[in-house]
Amino acid sequence: MITPTSFDTIAGRLHLPTTTRSHLGVVIVPPHGLEALAAAKTLRLLGERLAAAGHAALRFDLPGTGDSLGDDAQPDRIKTWTSAVIAAAAHLTAVAGVGGIAVVGLRFGALLAHQAAPRIANLAGLILLDPVSQGALYGRELAMTARVVAEGSGLDPDQTATADGIVGGGLFTSRDTIAAMRPLRLSLTSTTPTLVLHRPGARDIAALMAEAPSSNNITAEAASGFERIGLSPTVAETPHAVLARTVAFIDALPRPAAQSVTAAPVARIGDDSMREEALVFGPDHRLFGVLCQPARVSGPSPVLIMVNAGRNPHTGWARSSVTLARRLAAHGIASLRFDLGGIGEGIDRPDARDHLDELLYSDAQDAECRAAIDLVCARGLGPVTVLGACSGAYLALRAAAQDARVAGAVLVNLQRFIWRAGETVTAAIANNYPITTHYVGKLADPSAWKKALTGERKLAPLLKVLLGRAGRRLLPSKAALSDSERARAMMRELTGRGTRIDFVFAEDDNGLIELANHFGPRGRDLVGRPSVHFHFLTDCDHDLTPPAARERLFELVVTAMHAGPKTAADSPADARTDESLVA
């Protein structure tokens, strides 16, 4: 079980042993940027394994990232992040009564751990996982990765580099931060027991080991699986062998004497406009959430529940859920961003493997969404609106249909109204191509022809998908007709109840095909119903990465929540298709 905590303006999660205690504490330092998002579950599982072995562990979000206060545009990030590692060690010592601290860092977090280690008084061990060896090289890697991610999302890679810094997957790293990274360099000389787990064939680590004096304190080993963490939380895989080796190394460290506990965990942070409380709840206390409320409350607040998109943690792609929650608080709207079981901080369901085919589009998640609704209603918050993107939109729609306490749902790039029997998430992702009109528009694009003719873009899978779409439209199967009837029945129920439904789609998103299959092009059959609203956004991707797209989402959420539900008795003038353009 996770125990939420905070220190200064930093959000953290404790894993405390329940039986045997080693009196060793382990501070886990996350990587930077998109890698931190993708590694969230891996590091949570590491914390669980450490606690099971008797070690108290603390994971935390670096200042300006995750649930911590601030943002990456603030000055002195490297100095601040290094100080945060030292503060985390002091906090863990105080709340867990440990006599020694081991520090584990992943990727850039390993370099930060290395920087902070000499200033941790009770340091017992250092574990560097797939470490960044030179800050200068990492800065260049950030720039290249940002371009690759942008191009993969259909965005302009040239927009990732600005005069102020680099934007990778919507996450900003300032020029000042990149400049402060450059002098950082790993040095494998230590009087503290140190384990370095690196990718096979890592020449930089081999060179550093060759430079290091002979020492029994440093162990460097090749380990596989780091590459499977990647940059996408949805398809990331946990390197279990790496976790096992890390725990084994810490198990072998000398056991210090216990210290007295001098502080209790507190899990609240805030500023002038909002206050946040991290908590665990739901079935077997498996769910993790952050309740964000306006700092000054004069009465019940409307509340937005944010559901995971794919396997993105509760902080959201590009930290979008955190930003949205805090902006809404300034407008008098409370929110709960939470992790479902097996996603981010959500403890895995006992009956589900750690695989996206069993973690997404599961009927078991209905009860988890109800638990989130129960929580906010028990706090006296409401009316309730549920927001979800992609697979989260599917769950938000189901929550609205199943629970009359839900007054509205904001559905971003909904991919399925009905999950089809026998379909897997893996196959759905493999066939996730933009709508057909997207490719018609590419016919006049020379760069698109160049990619096709050179083999950079494979045409056979695309043609198979497009022909399949055409066939299903012309000759729909009995199953497809049944799915459409179920989707229509669900929408009749919701509109009859007056539940406000806001559909939000990127202009070429694959979800528009599903919408057309059930309700005609661009939801034609739903237009005119007073509680249904459509918003089509241009110049954005499936994740709404561009800031302008996220700004538009914020605006329409505020509008939807202040407008309240609509019924058939209300004026039909409120029903509209919003062809909003996002520059």
C-alpha positions in Angstrom: 0.0 0.0 0.0 1.2 3.5 -0.8 1.2 6.2 1.9 1.0 9.7 0.2 3.4 12.3 1.7 4.8 15.7 1.0 7.7 17.9 2.1 8.2 21.5 1.3 6.4 21.9 -2.0 7.2 18.4 -3.2 4.8 15.5 -3.6 5.9 12.0 -2.6 4.8 8.4 -2.1 6.0 6.2 0.7 6.3 2.4 0.7 6.6 1.3 4.3 7.4 -2.3 5.3 4.7 -3.9 7.4 6.7 -6.7 9.0 10.5 -7.1 9.0 12.3 -3.8 8.9 15.9 -3.4 7.7 16.1 0.2 9.0 17.4 1.1 5.5 15.6 3.8 3.6 15.6 4.0 -0.2 15.1 7.3 -2.0 14.1 6.7 -5.6 14.9 9.6 -8.0 12.8 9.7 -11.2 14.1 10.5 -14.7 13.3 13.7 -16.5 10.6 14.6 -19.0 8.7 12.0 -20.9 10.9 9.3 -19.4 9.5 10.1 -16.0 6.0 9.6 -17.3 6.8 6.3 -19.0 8.8 5.0 -15.9 6.1 5.8 -13.3 4.8 2.2 -13.0 8.3 0.7 -13.0 9.4 2.9 -10.1 6.1 2.2 -8.2 6.8 -1.5 -8.6 10.3 -1.0 -7.3 9.0 0.8 -4.2 6.6 -2.1 -3.6 9.4 -4.7 -3.9 11.6 -2.8 -1.6 8.9 -2.5 1.1 8.2 -6.3 0.8 11.9 -6.8 1.5 11.8 -4.7 4.6 13.1 -1.4 3.3 11.2 1.9 3.6 11.1 3.6 0.2 10.3 7.1 -0.9 9.4 8.1 -4.4 8.9 11.8 -5.2 8.3 14.2 -8.0 11.1 16.7 -8.7 10.1 20.3 -8.1 8.1 21.7 -11.0 7.2 18.2 -12.3 4.4 15.7 -11.5 2.3 16.6 -8.5 4.9 18.9 -7.0 4.4 22.7 -7.2 6.1 24.9 -9.8 7.1 24.3 -13.4 10.1 23.6 -15.5 10.3 27.2 -16.6 11.5 28.3 -13.1 15.2 29.1 -12.7 18.0 27.0 -11.1 16.3 23.7 -11.9 19.4 21.5 -11.5 20.4 23.1 -8.2 16.7 22.8 -7.0 16.4 19.1 -8.2 19.7 18.1 -6.5 18.6 19.8 -3.3 15.3 17.9 -3.5 17.1 14.6 -3.5 18.9 15.6 -0.3 15.6 16.8 1.2 13.9 13.5 0.3 16.6 11.6 2.2 16.0 13.8 5.3 12.3 13.4 5.0 12.5 9.6 4.7 14.8 9.5 7.7 12.3 11.5 9.8 9.1 9.7 8.8 10.4 6.1 8.7 13.1 6.2 11.4 15.7 4.7 9.1 19.4 4.8 10.1 20.9 4.7 6.6 19.8 5.9 3.1 20.4 4.2 -0.3 19.6 6.4 -3.3 18.4 4.9 -6.6 18.2 7.0 -9.7 17.0 6.2 -13.2 18.4 7.9 -16.4 18.9 11.6 -15.6 17.7 10.8 -12.1 20.8 8.7 -11.7 23.0 11.7 -12.5 21.0 13.8 -10.0 21.4 11.0 -7.4 25.2 11.0 -8.1 25.4 14.8 -7.6 23.4 14.7 -4.4 25.1 11.6 -2.8 28.1 13.4 -1.2 25.7 15.7 0.7 23.6 12.9 2.3 25.0 12.3 5.7 23.7 8.8 6.3 24.3 7.5 2.8 24.5 3.7 2.7 24.5 2.9 -1.0 24.1 4.3 -4.5 22.3 2.5 -7.4 22.5 4.1 -10.8 20.0 2.6 -13.3 20.8 3.2 -17.1 22.5 6.4 -16.0 23.0 9.5 -18.1 26.8 9.8 -18.0 27.2 13.4 -19.4 24.7 16.3 -19.1 25.9 17.8 -22.4 25.1 14.6 -24.3 21.7 14.4 -22.6 20.8 17.9 -23.7 21.4 17.0 -27.3 19.4 13.8 -26.8 16.5 15.8 -25.5 16.4 17.9 -28.7 16.5 14.8 -30.9 13.9 13.0 -28.9 11.6 16.0 -29.0 11.7 16.0 -32.8 11.1 12.2 -33.1 8.1 12.4 -30.7 6.6 15.4 -32.6 6.9 13.7 -35.9 5.4 10.5 -34.6 2.4 12.5 -33.4 2.0 14.3 -36.8 3.2 17.6 -35.4 5.9 19.9 -36.8 9.2 18.8 -35.3 10.7 22.3 -36.0 8.3 23.7 -33.4 10.1 21.7 -30.6 13.0 24.1 -30.4 12.2 27.6 -29.3 14.3 30.6 -28.2 13.4 29.7 -24.6 14.1 26.0 -24.7 13.0 22.5 -25.9 9.5 21.1 -25.9 9.4 17.3 -25.9 5.9 15.8 -25.8 4.5 19.0 -24.5 7.1 19.1 -21.6 9.3 22.2 -21.5 13.0 22.2 -20.6 14.5 25.7 -20.5 17.7 26.8 -22.2 19.0 27.7 -18.7 18.3 24.2 -17.5 20.0 22.7 -20.5 23.0 24.9 -20.0 23.2 23.9 -16.3 23.1 20.2 -17.4 26.2 20.5 -19.5 28.9 20.4 -16.8 27.4 17.4 -15.1 29.4 14.3 -15.5 29.2 10.9 -13.9 32.4 9.9 -12.0 32.6 6.2 -10.9 34.8 6.8 -7.9 33.1 6.3 -4.6 33.7 5.1 -1.0 30.0 4.1 -0.8 28.8 0.8 -2.2 27.6 1.6 -5.7 25.8 -0.5 -8.3 25.7 0.6 -11.9 23.2 -1.2 -14.1 23.7 -0.2 -17.7 22.5 -1.2 -21.2 24.6 -3.9 -22.9 27.4 -2.4 -24.9 27.2 1.0 -23.2 30.6 2.5 -24.2 30.3 5.5 -21.9 30.0 3.4 -18.8 32.8 1.1 -20.0 35.1 4.2 -20.4 34.2 5.5 -17.0 34.9 2.2 -15.4 38.3 2.1 -17.2 39.1 5.5 -15.7 38.0 4.6 -12.2 40.7 3.4 -9.7 40.4 -0.3 -8.7 37.8 -0.3 -6.0 35.5 -2.9 -4.4 32.9 -0.3 -3.9 31.7 -0.1 -7.5 29.9 -2.8 -9.4 29.0 -2.3 -13.0 26.8 -4.8 -14.8 24.9 -5.0 -18.1 21.2 -5.4 -17.7 18.5 -5.8 -20.3 15.0 -4.2 -20.4 15.7 -0.5 -20.0 14.8 0.1 -23.6 11.3 -1.3 -23.0 10.4 1.5 -20.7 10.7 3.9 -23.6 8.8 7.2 -23.9 5.2 6.0 -23.9 3.5 4.9 -20.7 0.8 3.0 -22.6 3.3 0.5 -24.2 6.0 0.6 -21.6 7.2 -2.7 -20.1 8.7 -3.1 -16.6 12.2 -4.5 -16.6 11.6 -7.0 -13.7 15.1 -8.4 -13.7 16.5 -4.9 -13.1 14.2 -4.4 -10.1 15.2 -7.8 -8.7 18.9 -7.0 -9.0 18.4 -3.6 -7.4 16.6 -5.1 -4.4 19.2 -7.8 -4.0 22.0 -5.2 -3.9 20.2 -3.2 -1.3 19.5 -6.4 0.7 23.2 -7.0 0.9 24.1 -3.5 2.4 25.0 -3.3 6.1 22.0 -2.9 8.3 22.1 0.3 10.3 20.5 0.9 13.8 17.0 2.2 13.9 16.3 5.8 14.5 13.3 7.4 16.2 10.5 8.7 14.0 10.4 12.4 14.3 7.6 13.3 11.9 4.3 11.9 10.5 3.6 11.8 6.8 1.5 14.7 5.5 0.1 14.8 2.0 -1.0 18.3 1.4 0.4 21.1 -0.7 -1.0 24.3 -2.1 -0.7 27.9 -3.0 -2.8 31.0 -3.0 -5.4 29.6 -5.4 -5.7 25.9 -4.5 -5.0 23.2 -2.0 -4.3 19.6 -2.9 -4.5 16.4 -0.9 -3.1 13.0 -2.1 -5.0 9.9 -1.0 -5.6 6.2 -1.5 -9.1 4.9 -1.8 -11.3 2.4 -3.6 -11.3 -1.4 -3.7 -8.6 -2.7 -1.3 -7.2 0.9 -1.3 -5.7 0.2 -4.7 -6.5 3.5 -6.2 -4.5 6.7 -5.9 -5.7 10.2 -6.5 -5.1 13.9 -5.9 -8.1 16.0 -4.8 -7.6 19.6 -5.8 -9.9 22.3 -4.4 -10.1 26.0 -4.5 -8.2 27.6 -1.6 -11.2 29.7 -0.6 -14.4 27.7 -0.6 -17.7 29.5 0.1 -19.9 26.5 -0.6 -20.1 23.2 -2.5 -17.8 23.2 -5.6 -18.6 21.5 -8.9 -16.1 18.8 -9.3 -14.3 17.2 -12.3 -13.1 13.6 -12.2 -10.2 12.9 -14.5 -9.7 9.3 -15.7 -6.4 7.9 -17.0 -5.9 8.2 -20.8 -4.4 4.9 -21.8 -1.7 4.1 -19.2 -0.7 7.8 -18.7 -0.4 8.4 -15.0 -2.8 10.7 -13.2 -0.6 13.7 -13.9 -1.5 13.4 -17.6 0.3 13.7 -20.9 2.5 16.8 -20.8 1.4 17.2 -17.2 -1.9 18.3 -18.6 -4.1 17.0 -15.8 -2.1 18.8 -13.1 -2.2 22.1 -15.0 -5.9 21.7 -15.7 -6.8 20.9 -12.1 -4.9 23.9 -10.7 -6.4 26.3 -13.2 -9.9 25.0 -12.5 -9.4 25.6 -8.8 -8.7 29.3 -9.5 -12.2 29.3 -11.2 -13.9 27.7 -8.2 -14.0 24.1 -9.6 -12.6 21.2 -7.6 -11.1 18.1 -9.3 -9.9 14.6 -8.6 -7.2 13.2 -10.9 -6.7 9.5 -10.1 -5.0 6.3 -11.2 -7.0 3.2 -12.0 -5.7 -0.2 -10.9 -2.4 -1.1 -12.6 -1.8 2.4 -14.0 0.7 4.8 -12.5 0.2 4.8 -8.8 -2.8 2.4 -8.9 -2.0 -0.9 -7.4 -2.4 -3.8 -9.8 -5.6 -5.7 -9.8 -5.0 -9.3 -8.6 -6.6 -10.8 -11.7 -4.8 -8.7 -14.3 -1.4 -9.1 -15.9 0.8 -6.1 -16.3 -0.2 -5.8 -19.9 -2.3 -3.2 -21.7 -4.6 -5.9 -23.1 -5.7 -6.6 -19.5 -5.4 -3.1 -18.0 -7.4 -1.1 -20.5 -11.1 -1.3 -21.5 -11.8 -3.7 -18.6 -15.2 -4.0 -17.0 -13.4 -4.0 -13.6 -12.7 -0.3 -14.1 -16.4 0.6 -13.8 -16.2 -0.1 -10.1 -13.0 1.9 -9.8 -14.7 4.9 -11.5 -17.7 4.5 -9.1 -15.2 4.6 -6.2 -13.9 8.0 -7.5 -17.5 9.3 -7.7 -18.2 8.0 -4.2 -15.1 9.8 -2.8 -16.0 13.3 -4.2 -19.7 12.9 -3.2 -18.7 11.9 0.3 -16.7 15.2 0.5 -19.8 17.1 -0.4 -18.6 18.1 -3.9 -20.8 18.3 -6.9 -22.3 18.3 -9.5 -19.9 15.8 -11.0 -18.4 15.9 -14.4 -16.1 13.1 -15.7 -13.3 13.8 -18.2 -11.5 11.2 -20.1 -9.4 10.9 -23.2 -9.0 7.9 -25.5 -9.7 4.8 -23.3 -10.4 7.2 -20.5 -13.2 8.7 -22.6 -14.7 5.2 -22.9 -14.7 4.9 -19.1 -16.1 8.4 -18.6 -19.0 7.6 -21.0 -19.7 4.4 -19.2 -19.6 6.1 -15.8 -22.1 8.7 -17.0 -24.4 6.0 -18.4 -24.2 3.9 -15.2 -24.3 6.5 -12.5 -27.0 9.2 -12.3 -24.8 11.3 -10.0 -22.7 12.2 -13.1 -24.1 15.4 -14.5 -21.7 15.7 -17.5 -18.9 14.0 -19.4 -16.2 15.5 -21.5 -15.0 12.9 -24.0 -11.7 13.6 -25.7 -10.9 11.6 -28.8 -13.2 8.7 -27.8 -12.2 5.6 -29.7 -15.0 3.2 -28.7 -18.6 3.6 -27.6 -18.7 -0.2 -27.3 -15.8 -2.5 -26.7 -16.0 -5.3 -29.2 -15.9 -8.9 -28.1 -12.6 -10.5 -28.9 -10.8 -7.3 -29.8 -7.5 -6.6 -28.1 -6.0 -3.2 -27.2 -2.8 -4.2 -29.0 -4.6 -4.8 -32.3 -6.6 -1.6 -31.8 -3.4 0.4 -31.5 -1.8 -1.3 -34.5 -4.8 -0.3 -36.6 -5.1 3.2 -35.3 -4.8 5.2 -38.5 -6.3 8.7 -39.0 -9.6 9.1 -40.8 -9.6 8.5 -44.6 -10.0 12.2 -45.5 -6.6 12.8 -43.9 -5.0 10.7 -46.6 -7.0 12.3 -49.3 -5.5 15.6 -48.2 -2.0 14.1 -48.4 -2.4 13.4 -52.2 -1.0 16.8 -53.0 1.8 16.7 -50.5 5.2 15.8 -52.1 6.8 14.8 -48.8 4.0 12.2 -48.3 4.7 10.7 -51.8 8.5 10.7 -51.0 8.0 8.7 -47.8 5.7 6.2 -49.6 8.1 5.8 -52.6 11.2 5.4 -50.4 9.5 2.8 -48.2 9.7 5.1 -45.1 5.9 4.8 -44.9 4.5 1.3 -45.5 1.4 1.4 -47.8 0.2 -2.2 -47.5 -1.1 -2.0 -43.9 -2.7 1.3 -44.6 -4.5 0.1 -47.7 -5.7 -3.0 -45.8 -7.2 -0.7 -43.0 -8.8 1.7 -45.5 -10.4 -1.1 -47.6 -11.6 -2.7 -44.4 -13.2 0.6 -43.3 -15.0 0.9 -46.7 -16.2 -2.7 -46.5 -17.6 -2.3 -43.0 -19.5 0.9 -44.1 -21.0 -0.7 -47.1 -21.8 -4.1 -45.6 -21.9 -3.8 -41.8 -21.9 -7.1 -39.9 -24.6 -8.1 -37.5 -22.2 -7.5 -34.6 -21.5 -3.9 -35.9 -25.2 -3.2 -36.2 -25.7 -4.6 -32.6 -22.9 -2.4 -31.3 -24.5 0.7 -33.0 -27.9 -0.1 -31.4 -26.2 -0.3 -28.0 -24.4 2.9 -28.6 -27.6 4.6 -29.6 -29.5 3.3 -26.6 -26.8 4.6 -24.3 -27.0 8.1 -25.8 -30.8 8.0 -25.7 -30.6 7.2 -22.0 -28.0 10.0 -21.3 -29.8 12.7 -23.3 -33.1 11.7 -21.8 -31.6 12.2 -18.4 -30.2 15.6 -19.4 -26.6 14.5 -18.9 -24.4 17.0 -20.7 -22.0 15.3 -23.2 -19.1 17.2 -24.8 -17.4 15.3 -27.6 -13.9 16.7 -28.3 -12.0 15.5 -31.4 -8.8 16.3 -33.1 -9.7 17.0 -36.7 -8.1 13.7 -38.1 -8.5 11.5 -35.1 -9.3 7.9 -35.7 -12.2 8.2 -33.2 -14.2 10.1 -35.7 -14.6 6.8 -37.6 -16.3 5.2 -34.6 -18.5 8.3 -34.2 -19.5 8.1 -37.9 -20.2 4.3 -37.7 -22.8 4.8 -35.0 -24.1 8.3 -35.5 -23.2 9.5 -39.0 -20.3 11.8 -40.1 -19.3 14.1 -37.2 -22.1 12.8 -35.1 -24.8 14.1 -37.5 -27.6 12.1 -35.8 -26.8 13.6 -32.4 -26.6 17.2 -33.5 -29.7 19.0 -32.3 -30.0 17.3 -29.0 -29.7 20.0 -26.4 -27.3 18.2 -24.1 -24.8 17.1 -26.8 -22.0 19.4 -27.9 -19.3 18.8 -30.5 -15.8 20.5 -30.6 -13.4 19.7 -33.4 -9.9 21.0 -32.9 -7.4 21.6 -35.7 -3.6 21.6 -35.6 -3.3 19.1 -32.7 -2.6 15.4 -32.1 -4.4 12.6 -30.3 -2.9 13.7 -27.0 -3.7 17.4 -27.4 0.0 18.1 -27.0 0.0 21.7 -28.4 -0.6 24.4 -25.7 -3.4 25.9 -27.8 -5.3 22.7 -27.9 -5.0 22.3 -24.1 -6.1 25.9 -23.7 -9.2 25.2 -25.7 -10.0 22.1 -23.6 -9.7 24.2 -20.4 -12.1 26.8 -21.8 -14.7 24.2 -22.9 -14.5 22.4 -19.5 -15.1 25.6 -17.6 -18.1 26.4 -20.0 -19.5 22.9 -19.6 -19.3 22.8 -15.8 -20.7 26.2 -15.3 -23.5 25.6 -17.8 -24.8 22.5 -16.1 -27.0 19.7 -17.6 -29.6 20.3 -20.3 -32.8 18.5 -20.9 -35.1 18.2 -23.9 -37.3 21.0 -22.4 -34.4 23.5 -22.8 -34.0 25.6 -25.9 -32.6 23.7 -28.8 -30.4 26.7 -29.5 -28.0 25.3 -27.0 -27.3 22.3 -29.2 -24.5 23.0 -31.6 -21.5 21.7 -33.4 -18.6 23.8 -32.3 -16.1 24.0 -35.3 -13.5 25.8 -33.1 -10.2 26.3 -34.7 -7.0 25.9 -32.7 -4.2 27.8 -34.2 
